[in-house]
Amino acid sequence: MSGSIRDDYEARKRIFEEIKKFTRTEQEELYRILKRNEEEVSENKNGMFFDIMNLKLTTINDIKEYIQFTTTNREELAEREQTLIQLQTENPGITQ
């Protein structure tokens, strides 16, 4: 495998690993990204299926941006939850 093909394969493999962590809502947004970019998607009772190796570069870039967005959101949520727990510990009378 040449360098650029291998790099592309590894990048798509990392994207696939991130997609596996998606919540239901995030999967729905991924579906919208695929449809918006007119990618081929198969659906059945088990979910949606697509060939990540056949996705257009623009679609891959859109998915990368969405992964970054979801990662940032998860980190910010974890920080807010930790702050809330700390405030509740320091001030036992405070409730949500």
C-alpha positions in Angstrom: 0.0 0.0 0.0 1.4 3.4 -0.9 1.8 6.1 1.9 -1.2 8.2 0.9 -3.5 5.3 0.5 -2.4 3.8 3.8 -2.8 7.2 5.5 -6.3 7.5 4.1 -7.2 4.0 5.2 -5.9 4.7 8.7 -7.8 8.0 8.9 -11.1 6.3 7.8 -10.4 3.5 10.4 -10.1 6.2 13.2 -13.3 7.8 12.0 -15.0 4.4 12.1 -13.8 3.8 15.7 -15.3 7.2 16.7 -18.6 6.5 15.0 -19.0 3.3 17.0 -19.1 5.5 20.1 -22.0 7.7 18.8 -25.2 7.9 20.7 -28.5 7.4 18.9 -28.9 11.1 18.3 -25.4 11.4 17.0 -26.1 8.5 14.7 -29.1 10.3 13.3 -27.0 13.3 12.6 -24.5 11.1 10.8 -27.3 9.8 8.7 -28.3 13.3 7.8 -24.7 14.1 6.8 -24.5 11.1 4.6 -27.8 11.9 2.9 -26.9 15.6 2.5 -23.8 14.5 0.7 -25.8 12.0 -1.4 -23.9 9.0 -0.2 -25.2 5.5 -0.6 -26.8 4.2 2.6 -28.6 0.9 3.2 -31.1 0.6 6.0 -32.8 -2.3 7.7 -34.2 -3.2 11.1 -30.6 -3.5 12.4 -29.6 0.0 11.5 -27.9 1.9 8.6 -24.9 0.7 6.7 -22.4 2.4 4.4 -19.0 1.7 3.0 -16.6 4.2 4.7 -14.0 3.5 2.0 -16.4 4.7 -0.7 -17.3 8.0 0.9 -16.4 11.3 -0.8 -13.7 13.4 0.7 -16.2 16.2 1.4 -18.3 13.7 3.4 -15.3 12.5 5.3 -14.5 16.1 6.2 -18.0 16.8 7.3 -17.9 13.7 9.5 -14.5 14.7 11.0 -16.0 18.1 11.9 -19.0 16.5 13.5 -16.8 14.1 15.5 -14.8 17.1 16.7 -18.1 18.8 17.7 -19.4 15.8 19.6 -16.0 15.3 21.3 -16.0 18.9 22.5 -19.6 18.7 23.7 -18.9 15.6 25.7 -15.9 17.2 27.3 -17.8 20.3 28.2 -20.7 18.3 29.6 -18.3 16.3 31.8 -16.7 19.5 33.1 -20.2 21.0 33.9 -21.2 17.8 35.7 -18.0 17.8 37.7 -18.5 21.4 38.7 -22.1 20.6 39.7 -21.0 17.7 41.8 -18.3 19.8 43.4 -20.8 22.6 44.2 -23.3 20.1 45.7 -20.5 18.6 47.9 -19.4 22.1 49.1 -23.0 23.3 49.6 -25.1 20.3 50.7 -28.4 22.4 50.6 -28.1 22.9 46.8 -30.1 20.6 44.6 -30.5 20.4 40.8 
